[in-house]
């Protein structure tokens, strides 16, 4: 088991939401969807989707799963990030 330092943990907390947000934006644009349209499809507010894409908020696993299903992207692809 690996023990994370406080510094590394803080780095992960800062970088993972941004990387996931980048993936959401990438797949949304690849599907030709606006933030407004994707927000409607997943039952979320456009501002919330904007915050996800900017890495301001950390969506829970259910929200990421719904985005994955809606965008027709395997859930694992949201986490294929370099951290």
PDB file with SEQRES, HELIX, SHEET and CRYST1 records, atoms N, CA, C and O in Angstrom:
SEQRES   1 A   83  UNK UNK UNK UNK UNK UNK UNK UNK UNK UNK UNK UNK UNK          
SEQRES   2 A   83  UNK UNK UNK UNK UNK UNK UNK UNK UNK UNK UNK UNK UNK          
SEQRES   3 A   83  UNK UNK UNK UNK UNK UNK UNK UNK UNK UNK UNK UNK UNK          
SEQRES   4 A   83  UNK UNK UNK UNK UNK UNK UNK UNK UNK UNK UNK UNK UNK          
SEQRES   5 A   83  UNK UNK UNK UNK UNK UNK UNK UNK UNK UNK UNK UNK UNK          
SEQRES   6 A   83  UNK UNK UNK UNK UNK UNK UNK UNK UNK UNK UNK UNK UNK          
SEQRES   7 A   83  UNK UNK UNK UNK UNK                                          
HELIX    1 AA1 UNK A    6  UNK A   30  1                                  25    
HELIX    2 AA2 UNK A   35  UNK A   42  1                                   8    
HELIX    3 AA3 UNK A   46  UNK A   54  1                                   9    
HELIX    4 AA4 UNK A   61  UNK A   71  1                                  11    
HELIX    5 AA5 UNK A   75  UNK A   79  5                                   5    
CRYST1    1.000    1.000    1.000  90.00  90.00  90.00 P 1           1          
ATOM      1  N   UNK A   1       0.835  -1.167   0.000  1.00  0.00           N  
ATOM      2  CA  UNK A   1       0.000   0.000   0.000  1.00  0.00           C  
ATOM      3  C   UNK A   1       0.889   1.243   0.000  1.00  0.00           C  
ATOM      4  O   UNK A   1       1.909   1.292   0.687  1.00  0.00           O  
ATOM      5  N   UNK A   2       0.485   2.242  -0.779  1.00  0.00           N  
ATOM      6  CA  UNK A   2       1.255   3.471  -0.897  1.00  0.00           C  
ATOM      7  C   UNK A   2       0.660   4.533   0.016  1.00  0.00           C  
ATOM      8  O   UNK A   2      -0.553   4.737   0.049  1.00  0.00           O  
ATOM      9  N   UNK A   3       1.516   5.193   0.742  1.00  0.00           N  
ATOM     10  CA  UNK A   3       1.065   6.286   1.604  1.00  0.00           C  
ATOM     11  C   UNK A   3       1.307   7.606   0.882  1.00  0.00           C  
ATOM     12  O   UNK A   3       2.413   7.875   0.412  1.00  0.00           O  
ATOM     13  N   UNK A   4       0.267   8.422   0.797  1.00  0.00           N  
ATOM     14  CA  UNK A   4       0.380   9.711   0.125  1.00  0.00           C  
ATOM     15  C   UNK A   4       0.734  10.806   1.119  1.00  0.00           C  
ATOM     16  O   UNK A   4       0.188  10.869   2.220  1.00  0.00           O  
ATOM     17  N   UNK A   5       1.652  11.659   0.712  1.00  0.00           N  
ATOM     18  CA  UNK A   5       1.963  12.813   1.550  1.00  0.00           C  
ATOM     19  C   UNK A   5       0.827  13.818   1.431  1.00  0.00           C  
ATOM     20  O   UNK A   5       0.045  13.767   0.482  1.00  0.00           O  
ATOM     21  N   UNK A   6       0.737  14.717   2.378  1.00  0.00           N  
ATOM     22  CA  UNK A   6      -0.280  15.768   2.323  1.00  0.00           C  
ATOM     23  C   UNK A   6      -0.119  16.595   1.054  1.00  0.00           C  
ATOM     24  O   UNK A   6      -1.107  16.977   0.426  1.00  0.00           O  
ATOM     25  N   UNK A   7       1.117  16.867   0.682  1.00  0.00           N  
ATOM     26  CA  UNK A   7       1.382  17.662  -0.520  1.00  0.00           C  
ATOM     27  C   UNK A   7       0.872  16.944  -1.772  1.00  0.00           C  
ATOM     28  O   UNK A   7       0.233  17.557  -2.628  1.00  0.00           O  
ATOM     29  N   UNK A   8       1.155  15.652  -1.872  1.00  0.00           N  
ATOM     30  CA  UNK A   8       0.692  14.876  -3.034  1.00  0.00           C  
ATOM     31  C   UNK A   8      -0.824  14.795  -3.064  1.00  0.00           C  
ATOM     32  O   UNK A   8      -1.428  14.898  -4.131  1.00  0.00           O  
ATOM     33  N   UNK A   9      -1.441  14.613  -1.915  1.00  0.00           N  
ATOM     34  CA  UNK A   9      -2.891  14.556  -1.834  1.00  0.00           C  
ATOM     35  C   UNK A   9      -3.504  15.868  -2.319  1.00  0.00           C  
ATOM     36  O   UNK A   9      -4.488  15.857  -3.058  1.00  0.00           O  
ATOM     37  N   UNK A  10      -2.934  16.986  -1.911  1.00  0.00           N  
ATOM     38  CA  UNK A  10      -3.425  18.296  -2.352  1.00  0.00           C  
ATOM     39  C   UNK A  10      -3.244  18.473  -3.854  1.00  0.00           C  
ATOM     40  O   UNK A  10      -4.107  19.044  -4.519  1.00  0.00           O  
ATOM     41  N   UNK A  11      -2.126  17.986  -4.393  1.00  0.00           N  
ATOM     42  CA  UNK A  11      -1.905  18.048  -5.843  1.00  0.00           C  
ATOM     43  C   UNK A  11      -2.986  17.265  -6.582  1.00  0.00           C  
ATOM     44  O   UNK A  11      -3.520  17.734  -7.587  1.00  0.00           O  
ATOM     45  N   UNK A  12      -3.302  16.088  -6.092  1.00  0.00           N  
ATOM     46  CA  UNK A  12      -4.334  15.263  -6.725  1.00  0.00           C  
ATOM     47  C   UNK A  12      -5.699  15.918  -6.643  1.00  0.00           C  
ATOM     48  O   UNK A  12      -6.456  15.903  -7.614  1.00  0.00           O  
ATOM     49  N   UNK A  13      -6.021  16.492  -5.491  1.00  0.00           N  
ATOM     50  CA  UNK A  13      -7.309  17.170  -5.332  1.00  0.00           C  
ATOM     51  C   UNK A  13      -7.447  18.342  -6.290  1.00  0.00           C  
ATOM     52  O   UNK A  13      -8.553  18.678  -6.715  1.00  0.00           O  
ATOM     53  N   UNK A  14      -6.328  18.962  -6.629  1.00  0.00           N  
ATOM     54  CA  UNK A  14      -6.358  20.092  -7.559  1.00  0.00           C  
ATOM     55  C   UNK A  14      -6.371  19.640  -9.016  1.00  0.00           C  
ATOM     56  O   UNK A  14      -7.034  20.259  -9.848  1.00  0.00           O  
ATOM     57  N   UNK A  15      -5.651  18.578  -9.330  1.00  0.00           N  
ATOM     58  CA  UNK A  15      -5.488  18.197 -10.734  1.00  0.00           C  
ATOM     59  C   UNK A  15      -6.579  17.270 -11.278  1.00  0.00           C  
ATOM     60  O   UNK A  15      -6.955  17.395 -12.443  1.00  0.00           O  
ATOM     61  N   UNK A  16      -7.083  16.362 -10.478  1.00  0.00           N  
ATOM     62  CA  UNK A  16      -8.052  15.388 -10.987  1.00  0.00           C  
ATOM     63  C   UNK A  16      -9.341  16.042 -11.473  1.00  0.00           C  
ATOM     64  O   UNK A  16      -9.794  15.712 -12.569  1.00  0.00           O  
ATOM     65  N   UNK A  17      -9.958  16.953 -10.717  1.00  0.00           N  
ATOM     66  CA  UNK A  17     -11.178  17.591 -11.240  1.00  0.00           C  
ATOM     67  C   UNK A  17     -10.942  18.327 -12.564  1.00  0.00           C  
ATOM     68  O   UNK A  17     -11.805  18.317 -13.441  1.00  0.00           O  
ATOM     69  N   UNK A  18      -9.783  18.961 -12.705  1.00  0.00           N  
ATOM     70  CA  UNK A  18      -9.469  19.661 -13.958  1.00  0.00           C  
ATOM     71  C   UNK A  18      -9.323  18.676 -15.114  1.00  0.00           C  
ATOM     72  O   UNK A  18      -9.812  18.924 -16.217  1.00  0.00           O  
ATOM     73  N   UNK A  19      -8.653  17.563 -14.856  1.00  0.00           N  
ATOM     74  CA  UNK A  19      -8.468  16.561 -15.909  1.00  0.00           C  
ATOM     75  C   UNK A  19      -9.789  15.917 -16.307  1.00  0.00           C  
ATOM     76  O   UNK A  19     -10.047  15.719 -17.494  1.00  0.00           O  
ATOM     77  N   UNK A  20     -10.620  15.589 -15.335  1.00  0.00           N  
ATOM     78  CA  UNK A  20     -11.933  15.013 -15.642  1.00  0.00           C  
ATOM     79  C   UNK A  20     -12.759  16.035 -16.421  1.00  0.00           C  
ATOM     80  O   UNK A  20     -13.425  15.681 -17.394  1.00  0.00           O  
ATOM     81  N   UNK A  21     -12.718  17.288 -16.005  1.00  0.00           N  
ATOM     82  CA  UNK A  21     -13.430  18.353 -16.720  1.00  0.00           C  
ATOM     83  C   UNK A  21     -12.965  18.485 -18.159  1.00  0.00           C  
ATOM     84  O   UNK A  21     -13.772  18.688 -19.066  1.00  0.00           O  
ATOM     85  N   UNK A  22     -11.663  18.368 -18.362  1.00  0.00           N  
ATOM     86  CA  UNK A  22     -11.124  18.417 -19.729  1.00  0.00           C  
ATOM     87  C   UNK A  22     -11.657  17.268 -20.570  1.00  0.00           C  
ATOM     88  O   UNK A  22     -11.951  17.438 -21.753  1.00  0.00           O  
ATOM     89  N   UNK A  23     -11.779  16.104 -19.957  1.00  0.00           N  
ATOM     90  CA  UNK A  23     -12.292  14.938 -20.687  1.00  0.00           C  
ATOM     91  C   UNK A  23     -13.769  15.134 -21.038  1.00  0.00           C  
ATOM     92  O   UNK A  23     -14.197  14.808 -22.146  1.00  0.00           O  
ATOM     93  N   UNK A  24     -14.542  15.665 -20.095  1.00  0.00           N  
ATOM     94  CA  UNK A  24     -15.963  15.925 -20.358  1.00  0.00           C  
ATOM     95  C   UNK A  24     -16.086  16.893 -21.530  1.00  0.00           C  
ATOM     96  O   UNK A  24     -16.858  16.649 -22.458  1.00  0.00           O  
ATOM     97  N   UNK A  25     -15.330  17.989 -21.495  1.00  0.00           N  
ATOM     98  CA  UNK A  25     -15.381  18.981 -22.576  1.00  0.00           C  
ATOM     99  C   UNK A  25     -14.973  18.354 -23.920  1.00  0.00           C  
ATOM    100  O   UNK A  25     -15.613  18.592 -24.944  1.00  0.00           O  
ATOM    101  N   UNK A  26     -13.895  17.548 -23.900  1.00  0.00           N  
ATOM    102  CA  UNK A  26     -13.425  16.898 -25.117  1.00  0.00           C  
ATOM    103  C   UNK A  26     -14.514  16.027 -25.738  1.00  0.00           C  
ATOM    104  O   UNK A  26     -14.800  16.138 -26.930  1.00  0.00           O  
ATOM    105  N   UNK A  27     -15.118  15.165 -24.928  1.00  0.00           N  
ATOM    106  CA  UNK A  27     -16.142  14.253 -25.453  1.00  0.00           C  
ATOM    107  C   UNK A  27     -17.415  15.001 -25.849  1.00  0.00           C  
ATOM    108  O   UNK A  27     -18.077  14.624 -26.815  1.00  0.00           O  
ATOM    109  N   UNK A  28     -17.757  16.044 -25.120  1.00  0.00           N  
ATOM    110  CA  UNK A  28     -18.937  16.854 -25.470  1.00  0.00           C  
ATOM    111  C   UNK A  28     -18.741  17.491 -26.839  1.00  0.00           C  
ATOM    112  O   UNK A  28     -19.624  17.428 -27.694  1.00  0.00           O  
ATOM    113  N   UNK A  29     -17.590  18.101 -27.038  1.00  0.00           N  
ATOM    114  CA  UNK A  29     -17.315  18.755 -28.319  1.00  0.00           C  
ATOM    115  C   UNK A  29     -17.212  17.732 -29.447  1.00  0.00           C  
ATOM    116  O   UNK A  29     -17.653  17.987 -30.567  1.00  0.00           O  
ATOM    117  N   UNK A  30     -16.632  16.578 -29.146  1.00  0.00           N  
ATOM    118  CA  UNK A  30     -16.522  15.502 -30.144  1.00  0.00           C  
ATOM    119  C   UNK A  30     -17.909  15.070 -30.626  1.00  0.00           C  
ATOM    120  O   UNK A  30     -18.082  14.699 -31.786  1.00  0.00           O  
ATOM    121  N   UNK A  31     -18.891  15.122 -29.728  1.00  0.00           N  
ATOM    122  CA  UNK A  31     -20.271  14.751 -30.075  1.00  0.00           C  
ATOM    123  C   UNK A  31     -21.049  15.934 -30.656  1.00  0.00           C  
ATOM    124  O   UNK A  31     -22.209  15.784 -31.040  1.00  0.00           O  
ATOM    125  N   UNK A  32     -20.414  17.109 -30.722  1.00  0.00           N  
ATOM    126  CA  UNK A  32     -21.072  18.283 -31.299  1.00  0.00           C  
ATOM    127  C   UNK A  32     -22.166  18.861 -30.423  1.00  0.00           C  
ATOM    128  O   UNK A  32     -23.129  19.444 -30.924  1.00  0.00           O  
ATOM    129  N   UNK A  33     -22.020  18.701 -29.113  1.00  0.00           N  
ATOM    130  CA  UNK A  33     -23.035  19.188 -28.182  1.00  0.00           C  
ATOM    131  C   UNK A  33     -22.586  20.486 -27.513  1.00  0.00           C  
ATOM    132  O   UNK A  33     -21.402  20.685 -27.242  1.00  0.00           O  
ATOM    133  N   UNK A  34     -23.541  21.349 -27.258  1.00  0.00           N  
ATOM    134  CA  UNK A  34     -23.276  22.539 -26.461  1.00  0.00           C  
ATOM    135  C   UNK A  34     -23.359  22.158 -24.985  1.00  0.00           C  
ATOM    136  O   UNK A  34     -23.880  21.098 -24.636  1.00  0.00           O  
ATOM    137  N   UNK A  35     -22.845  23.025 -24.131  1.00  0.00           N  
ATOM    138  CA  UNK A  35     -22.990  22.780 -22.697  1.00  0.00           C  
ATOM    139  C   UNK A  35     -24.463  22.733 -22.318  1.00  0.00           C  
ATOM    140  O   UNK A  35     -24.882  21.906 -21.508  1.00  0.00           O  
ATOM    141  N   UNK A  36     -25.234  23.618 -22.906  1.00  0.00           N  
ATOM    142  CA  UNK A  36     -26.668  23.676 -22.599  1.00  0.00           C  
ATOM    143  C   UNK A  36     -27.352  22.367 -22.968  1.00  0.00           C  
ATOM    144  O   UNK A  36     -28.135  21.836 -22.180  1.00  0.00           O  
ATOM    145  N   UNK A  37     -27.066  21.843 -24.152  1.00  0.00           N  
ATOM    146  CA  UNK A  37     -27.709  20.612 -24.604  1.00  0.00           C  
ATOM    147  C   UNK A  37     -27.293  19.428 -23.736  1.00  0.00           C  
ATOM    148  O   UNK A  37     -28.136  18.627 -23.332  1.00  0.00           O  
ATOM    149  N   UNK A  38     -25.999  19.314 -23.447  1.00  0.00           N  
ATOM    150  CA  UNK A  38     -25.549  18.205 -22.616  1.00  0.00           C  
ATOM    151  C   UNK A  38     -26.149  18.311 -21.210  1.00  0.00           C  
ATOM    152  O   UNK A  38     -26.549  17.303 -20.628  1.00  0.00           O  
ATOM    153  N   UNK A  39     -26.208  19.507 -20.679  1.00  0.00           N  
ATOM    154  CA  UNK A  39     -26.809  19.701 -19.354  1.00  0.00           C  
ATOM    155  C   UNK A  39     -28.265  19.237 -19.355  1.00  0.00           C  
ATOM    156  O   UNK A  39     -28.712  18.596 -18.404  1.00  0.00           O  
ATOM    157  N   UNK A  40     -28.994  19.553 -20.401  1.00  0.00           N  
ATOM    158  CA  UNK A  40     -30.387  19.111 -20.506  1.00  0.00           C  
ATOM    159  C   UNK A  40     -30.465  17.591 -20.564  1.00  0.00           C  
ATOM    160  O   UNK A  40     -31.316  16.982 -19.916  1.00  0.00           O  
ATOM    161  N   UNK A  41     -29.579  16.983 -21.340  1.00  0.00           N  
ATOM    162  CA  UNK A  41     -29.600  15.532 -21.501  1.00  0.00           C  
ATOM    163  C   UNK A  41     -29.301  14.784 -20.199  1.00  0.00           C  
ATOM    164  O   UNK A  41     -29.823  13.693 -19.971  1.00  0.00           O  
ATOM    165  N   UNK A  42     -28.462  15.373 -19.352  1.00  0.00           N  
ATOM    166  CA  UNK A  42     -28.097  14.693 -18.106  1.00  0.00           C  
ATOM    167  C   UNK A  42     -28.870  15.219 -16.900  1.00  0.00           C  
ATOM    168  O   UNK A  42     -28.654  14.766 -15.775  1.00  0.00           O  
ATOM    169  N   UNK A  43     -29.775  16.180 -17.134  1.00  0.00           N  
ATOM    170  CA  UNK A  43     -30.601  16.689 -16.054  1.00  0.00           C  
ATOM    171  C   UNK A  43     -29.866  17.575 -15.067  1.00  0.00           C  
ATOM    172  O   UNK A  43     -30.182  17.596 -13.877  1.00  0.00           O  
ATOM    173  N   UNK A  44     -28.889  18.300 -15.568  1.00  0.00           N  
ATOM    174  CA  UNK A  44     -28.117  19.211 -14.725  1.00  0.00           C  
ATOM    175  C   UNK A  44     -28.239  20.630 -15.257  1.00  0.00           C  
ATOM    176  O   UNK A  44     -28.665  20.848 -16.391  1.00  0.00           O  
ATOM    177  N   UNK A  45     -27.867  21.576 -14.436  1.00  0.00           N  
ATOM    178  CA  UNK A  45     -27.835  22.985 -14.806  1.00  0.00           C  
ATOM    179  C   UNK A  45     -26.605  23.251 -15.689  1.00  0.00           C  
ATOM    180  O   UNK A  45     -25.543  22.673 -15.462  1.00  0.00           O  
ATOM    181  N   UNK A  46     -26.749  24.123 -16.691  1.00  0.00           N  
ATOM    182  CA  UNK A  46     -25.621  24.431 -17.572  1.00  0.00           C  
ATOM    183  C   UNK A  46     -24.446  24.995 -16.785  1.00  0.00           C  
ATOM    184  O   UNK A  46     -23.292  24.691 -17.088  1.00  0.00           O  
ATOM    185  N   UNK A  47     -24.732  25.811 -15.780  1.00  0.00           N  
ATOM    186  CA  UNK A  47     -23.660  26.388 -14.967  1.00  0.00           C  
ATOM    187  C   UNK A  47     -22.880  25.302 -14.231  1.00  0.00           C  
ATOM    188  O   UNK A  47     -21.663  25.405 -14.075  1.00  0.00           O  
ATOM    189  N   UNK A  48     -23.580  24.266 -13.781  1.00  0.00           N  
ATOM    190  CA  UNK A  48     -22.910  23.164 -13.103  1.00  0.00           C  
ATOM    191  C   UNK A  48     -21.996  22.431 -14.082  1.00  0.00           C  
ATOM    192  O   UNK A  48     -20.866  22.083 -13.737  1.00  0.00           O  
ATOM    193  N   UNK A  49     -22.474  22.199 -15.287  1.00  0.00           N  
ATOM    194  CA  UNK A  49     -21.650  21.546 -16.298  1.00  0.00           C  
ATOM    195  C   UNK A  49     -20.425  22.401 -16.624  1.00  0.00           C  
ATOM    196  O   UNK A  49     -19.323  21.877 -16.789  1.00  0.00           O  
ATOM    197  N   UNK A  50     -20.619  23.696 -16.715  1.00  0.00           N  
ATOM    198  CA  UNK A  50     -19.507  24.622 -16.944  1.00  0.00           C  
ATOM    199  C   UNK A  50     -18.466  24.461 -15.835  1.00  0.00           C  
ATOM    200  O   UNK A  50     -17.268  24.398 -16.114  1.00  0.00           O  
ATOM    201  N   UNK A  51     -18.913  24.395 -14.592  1.00  0.00           N  
ATOM    202  CA  UNK A  51     -18.002  24.258 -13.455  1.00  0.00           C  
ATOM    203  C   UNK A  51     -17.276  22.917 -13.472  1.00  0.00           C  
ATOM    204  O   UNK A  51     -16.111  22.835 -13.082  1.00  0.00           O  
ATOM    205  N   UNK A  52     -17.963  21.861 -13.923  1.00  0.00           N  
ATOM    206  CA  UNK A  52     -17.295  20.562 -14.071  1.00  0.00           C  
ATOM    207  C   UNK A  52     -16.172  20.686 -15.089  1.00  0.00           C  
ATOM    208  O   UNK A  52     -15.040  20.276 -14.832  1.00  0.00           O  
ATOM    209  N   UNK A  53     -16.495  21.257 -16.250  1.00  0.00           N  
ATOM    210  CA  UNK A  53     -15.500  21.370 -17.321  1.00  0.00           C  
ATOM    211  C   UNK A  53     -14.316  22.244 -16.922  1.00  0.00           C  
ATOM    212  O   UNK A  53     -13.202  22.021 -17.394  1.00  0.00           O  
ATOM    213  N   UNK A  54     -14.536  23.223 -16.073  1.00  0.00           N  
ATOM    214  CA  UNK A  54     -13.458  24.104 -15.621  1.00  0.00           C  
ATOM    215  C   UNK A  54     -12.697  23.525 -14.422  1.00  0.00           C  
ATOM    216  O   UNK A  54     -11.679  24.081 -14.010  1.00  0.00           O  
ATOM    217  N   UNK A  55     -13.182  22.419 -13.865  1.00  0.00           N  
ATOM    218  CA  UNK A  55     -12.522  21.810 -12.725  1.00  0.00           C  
ATOM    219  C   UNK A  55     -12.785  22.529 -11.424  1.00  0.00           C  
ATOM    220  O   UNK A  55     -12.051  22.350 -10.452  1.00  0.00           O  
ATOM    221  N   UNK A  56     -13.836  23.348 -11.398  1.00  0.00           N  
ATOM    222  CA  UNK A  56     -14.195  24.112 -10.199  1.00  0.00           C  
ATOM    223  C   UNK A  56     -14.905  23.225  -9.188  1.00  0.00           C  
ATOM    224  O   UNK A  56     -14.732  23.389  -7.980  1.00  0.00           O  
ATOM    225  N   UNK A  57     -15.704  22.286  -9.680  1.00  0.00           N  
ATOM    226  CA  UNK A  57     -16.400  21.340  -8.809  1.00  0.00           C  
ATOM    227  C   UNK A  57     -15.946  19.928  -9.151  1.00  0.00           C  
ATOM    228  O   UNK A  57     -15.475  19.654 -10.255  1.00  0.00           O  
ATOM    229  N   UNK A  58     -16.097  19.058  -8.191  1.00  0.00           N  
ATOM    230  CA  UNK A  58     -15.763  17.651  -8.397  1.00  0.00           C  
ATOM    231  C   UNK A  58     -17.060  16.864  -8.468  1.00  0.00           C  
ATOM    232  O   UNK A  58     -17.716  16.664  -7.446  1.00  0.00           O  
ATOM    233  N   UNK A  59     -17.443  16.412  -9.664  1.00  0.00           N  
ATOM    234  CA  UNK A  59     -18.693  15.658  -9.782  1.00  0.00           C  
ATOM    235  C   UNK A  59     -18.561  14.300  -9.099  1.00  0.00           C  
ATOM    236  O   UNK A  59     -17.481  13.710  -9.059  1.00  0.00           O  
ATOM    237  N   UNK A  60     -19.674  13.819  -8.568  1.00  0.00           N  
ATOM    238  CA  UNK A  60     -19.628  12.501  -7.945  1.00  0.00           C  
ATOM    239  C   UNK A  60     -19.650  11.420  -9.033  1.00  0.00           C  
ATOM    240  O   UNK A  60     -19.846  11.708 -10.214  1.00  0.00           O  
ATOM    241  N   UNK A  61     -19.451  10.207  -8.613  1.00  0.00           N  
ATOM    242  CA  UNK A  61     -19.337   9.096  -9.570  1.00  0.00           C  
ATOM    243  C   UNK A  61     -20.636   8.861 -10.331  1.00  0.00           C  
ATOM    244  O   UNK A  61     -20.605   8.425 -11.482  1.00  0.00           O  
ATOM    245  N   UNK A  62     -21.768   9.141  -9.712  1.00  0.00           N  
ATOM    246  CA  UNK A  62     -23.047   8.972 -10.408  1.00  0.00           C  
ATOM    247  C   UNK A  62     -23.144   9.982 -11.560  1.00  0.00           C  
ATOM    248  O   UNK A  62     -23.543   9.624 -12.668  1.00  0.00           O  
ATOM    249  N   UNK A  63     -22.784  11.228 -11.298  1.00  0.00           N  
ATOM    250  CA  UNK A  63     -22.824  12.255 -12.346  1.00  0.00           C  
ATOM    251  C   UNK A  63     -21.861  11.904 -13.478  1.00  0.00           C  
ATOM    252  O   UNK A  63     -22.207  12.040 -14.651  1.00  0.00           O  
ATOM    253  N   UNK A  64     -20.672  11.459 -13.137  1.00  0.00           N  
ATOM    254  CA  UNK A  64     -19.711  11.066 -14.172  1.00  0.00           C  
ATOM    255  C   UNK A  64     -20.253   9.877 -14.961  1.00  0.00           C  
ATOM    256  O   UNK A  64     -20.072   9.811 -16.177  1.00  0.00           O  
ATOM    257  N   UNK A  65     -20.907   8.948 -14.292  1.00  0.00           N  
ATOM    258  CA  UNK A  65     -21.489   7.787 -14.980  1.00  0.00           C  
ATOM    259  C   UNK A  65     -22.595   8.206 -15.939  1.00  0.00           C  
ATOM    260  O   UNK A  65     -22.679   7.694 -17.056  1.00  0.00           O  
ATOM    261  N   UNK A  66     -23.442   9.135 -15.509  1.00  0.00           N  
ATOM    262  CA  UNK A  66     -24.520   9.627 -16.374  1.00  0.00           C  
ATOM    263  C   UNK A  66     -23.921  10.340 -17.601  1.00  0.00           C  
ATOM    264  O   UNK A  66     -24.395  10.161 -18.723  1.00  0.00           O  
ATOM    265  N   UNK A  67     -22.891  11.137 -17.375  1.00  0.00           N  
ATOM    266  CA  UNK A  67     -22.212  11.797 -18.499  1.00  0.00           C  
ATOM    267  C   UNK A  67     -21.623  10.751 -19.451  1.00  0.00           C  
ATOM    268  O   UNK A  67     -21.719  10.887 -20.671  1.00  0.00           O  
ATOM    269  N   UNK A  68     -21.027   9.729 -18.892  1.00  0.00           N  
ATOM    270  CA  UNK A  68     -20.437   8.651 -19.686  1.00  0.00           C  
ATOM    271  C   UNK A  68     -21.487   7.973 -20.567  1.00  0.00           C  
ATOM    272  O   UNK A  68     -21.264   7.758 -21.758  1.00  0.00           O  
ATOM    273  N   UNK A  69     -22.613   7.644 -19.981  1.00  0.00           N  
ATOM    274  CA  UNK A  69     -23.690   6.989 -20.728  1.00  0.00           C  
ATOM    275  C   UNK A  69     -24.236   7.917 -21.805  1.00  0.00           C  
ATOM    276  O   UNK A  69     -24.427   7.508 -22.950  1.00  0.00           O  
ATOM    277  N   UNK A  70     -24.486   9.167 -21.431  1.00  0.00           N  
ATOM    278  CA  UNK A  70     -25.057  10.137 -22.363  1.00  0.00           C  
ATOM    279  C   UNK A  70     -24.128  10.409 -23.540  1.00  0.00           C  
ATOM    280  O   UNK A  70     -24.576  10.539 -24.679  1.00  0.00           O  
ATOM    281  N   UNK A  71     -22.823  10.494 -23.255  1.00  0.00           N  
ATOM    282  CA  UNK A  71     -21.850  10.777 -24.308  1.00  0.00           C  
ATOM    283  C   UNK A  71     -21.395   9.510 -25.039  1.00  0.00           C  
ATOM    284  O   UNK A  71     -20.600   9.580 -25.977  1.00  0.00           O  
ATOM    285  N   UNK A  72     -21.906   8.352 -24.603  1.00  0.00           N  
ATOM    286  CA  UNK A  72     -21.558   7.063 -25.202  1.00  0.00           C  
ATOM    287  C   UNK A  72     -20.048   6.829 -25.180  1.00  0.00           C  
ATOM    288  O   UNK A  72     -19.428   6.473 -26.182  1.00  0.00           O  
ATOM    289  N   UNK A  73     -19.490   7.045 -23.995  1.00  0.00           N  
ATOM    290  CA  UNK A  73     -18.057   6.884 -23.772  1.00  0.00           C  
ATOM    291  C   UNK A  73     -17.882   5.953 -22.576  1.00  0.00           C  
ATOM    292  O   UNK A  73     -18.525   6.154 -21.546  1.00  0.00           O  
ATOM    293  N   UNK A  74     -17.029   4.945 -22.692  1.00  0.00           N  
ATOM    294  CA  UNK A  74     -16.805   4.075 -21.532  1.00  0.00           C  
ATOM    295  C   UNK A  74     -16.349   4.896 -20.321  1.00  0.00           C  
ATOM    296  O   UNK A  74     -15.531   5.807 -20.450  1.00  0.00           O  
ATOM    297  N   UNK A  75     -16.877   4.569 -19.171  1.00  0.00           N  
ATOM    298  CA  UNK A  75     -16.549   5.293 -17.948  1.00  0.00           C  
ATOM    299  C   UNK A  75     -15.039   5.374 -17.729  1.00  0.00           C  
ATOM    300  O   UNK A  75     -14.529   6.394 -17.265  1.00  0.00           O  
ATOM    301  N   UNK A  76     -14.348   4.326 -18.054  1.00  0.00           N  
ATOM    302  CA  UNK A  76     -12.891   4.296 -17.848  1.00  0.00           C  
ATOM    303  C   UNK A  76     -12.174   5.414 -18.615  1.00  0.00           C  
ATOM    304  O   UNK A  76     -11.112   5.872 -18.195  1.00  0.00           O  
ATOM    305  N   UNK A  77     -12.755   5.849 -19.735  1.00  0.00           N  
ATOM    306  CA  UNK A  77     -12.094   6.887 -20.526  1.00  0.00           C  
ATOM    307  C   UNK A  77     -12.093   8.245 -19.829  1.00  0.00           C  
ATOM    308  O   UNK A  77     -11.277   9.105 -20.160  1.00  0.00           O  
ATOM    309  N   UNK A  78     -12.981   8.445 -18.883  1.00  0.00           N  
ATOM    310  CA  UNK A  78     -12.962   9.701 -18.124  1.00  0.00           C  
ATOM    311  C   UNK A  78     -11.789   9.744 -17.172  1.00  0.00           C  
ATOM    312  O   UNK A  78     -11.397  10.813 -16.704  1.00  0.00           O  
ATOM    313  N   UNK A  79     -11.229   8.584 -16.885  1.00  0.00           N  
ATOM    314  CA  UNK A  79     -10.135   8.503 -15.920  1.00  0.00           C  
ATOM    315  C   UNK A  79      -8.806   8.130 -16.561  1.00  0.00           C  
ATOM    316  O   UNK A  79      -7.837   7.854 -15.853  1.00  0.00           O  
ATOM    317  N   UNK A  80      -8.745   8.117 -17.873  1.00  0.00           N  
ATOM    318  CA  UNK A  80      -7.476   7.889 -18.564  1.00  0.00           C  
ATOM    319  C   UNK A  80      -6.716   9.207 -18.609  1.00  0.00           C  
ATOM    320  O   UNK A  80      -6.575   9.849 -19.649  1.00  0.00           O  
ATOM    321  N   UNK A  81      -6.239   9.571 -17.438  1.00  0.00           N  
ATOM    322  CA  UNK A  81      -5.570  10.858 -17.289  1.00  0.00           C  
ATOM    323  C   UNK A  81      -4.199  10.638 -16.668  1.00  0.00           C  
ATOM    324  O   UNK A  81      -3.976   9.668 -15.945  1.00  0.00           O  
ATOM    325  N   UNK A  82      -3.310  11.533 -16.956  1.00  0.00           N  
ATOM    326  CA  UNK A  82      -1.972  11.477 -16.376  1.00  0.00           C  
ATOM    327  C   UNK A  82      -1.960  12.348 -15.139  1.00  0.00           C  
ATOM    328  O   UNK A  82      -2.192  13.555 -15.203  1.00  0.00           O  
ATOM    329  N   UNK A  83      -1.687  11.720 -14.019  1.00  0.00           N  
ATOM    330  CA  UNK A  83      -1.672  12.498 -12.777  1.00  0.00           C  
ATOM    331  C   UNK A  83      -0.324  12.406 -12.092  1.00  0.00           C  
ATOM    332  O   UNK A  83      -0.128  12.999 -11.031  1.00  0.00           O  
TER     333      UNK A  83                                                      
END                                                                             
